[in-house]
């Protein structure tokens, strides 16, 4: 059933929940250790949902989406998306010495095997005059001793709606490393027990946006069992460097038939 946030019953339930949490907060100092432990996960989940609502409903987020919808994309584009970490503030806004597989926000995962964890990942306001995204993200790498470093960006479920081997997925990025290094993009699609991957090197020559395309005709794709889709940014020899992500737009369009 579709939620009607303005209905009397919905408003009553929200107000009742707010009063209950206000009462719990007033008495928090007197709670026992067991009660505190049991209530903390609920409080964290509630705060996460409220923060997400406030972030999504910001006027700046709507303007960012309008700018995304107006971008010149290939003919026939039927889906486009920019991750939330570029359009709304994250809380927390970064992580220092992250564990392997640690998540920032709800879409970005940092993978590495650096024993010293000499890494910082943080969201920053986009200072570029030409940037359409409100925020950017910077990965700072110090004395990196590992063999792999990547950022995984989960795509939303609607990226899979109607996805077929006739599609081409397109990634447009604005990556700015302090020093040149090889960067790769890998598209991953899980369908049933299988995960298919397409790897592309990002051409970092020039100052403009970088574009890579993934033609799905090159993989075996079970359209009826699609489960997950994500993109990896893979950084080769990243030590003593800082890589800024100023833009990250994923879109899809049908393959041109000649």
Secondary structure as GFF3:
##gff-version 3
##sequence-region A 1 258
A	DSSP	alpha_helix	8	26	.	.	.	ID=ss1
A	DSSP	three_ten_helix	28	30	.	.	.	ID=ss2
A	DSSP	alpha_helix	33	56	.	.	.	ID=ss3
A	DSSP	alpha_helix	59	69	.	.	.	ID=ss4
A	DSSP	beta_strand	79	82	.	.	.	ID=ss5
A	DSSP	three_ten_helix	84	86	.	.	.	ID=ss6
A	DSSP	beta_strand	94	96	.	.	.	ID=ss7
A	DSSP	beta_strand	102	104	.	.	.	ID=ss8
A	DSSP	beta_strand	108	112	.	.	.	ID=ss9
A	DSSP	beta_strand	119	125	.	.	.	ID=ss10
A	DSSP	beta_strand	135	141	.	.	.	ID=ss11
A	DSSP	beta_strand	149	154	.	.	.	ID=ss12
A	DSSP	three_ten_helix	157	159	.	.	.	ID=ss13
A	DSSP	beta_strand	167	177	.	.	.	ID=ss14
A	DSSP	beta_strand	183	191	.	.	.	ID=ss15
A	DSSP	beta_strand	194	201	.	.	.	ID=ss16
A	DSSP	beta_strand	210	215	.	.	.	ID=ss17
A	DSSP	three_ten_helix	216	218	.	.	.	ID=ss18
A	DSSP	three_ten_helix	223	225	.	.	.	ID=ss19
A	DSSP	beta_strand	226	235	.	.	.	ID=ss20
A	DSSP	beta_strand	241	254	.	.	.	ID=ss21
###
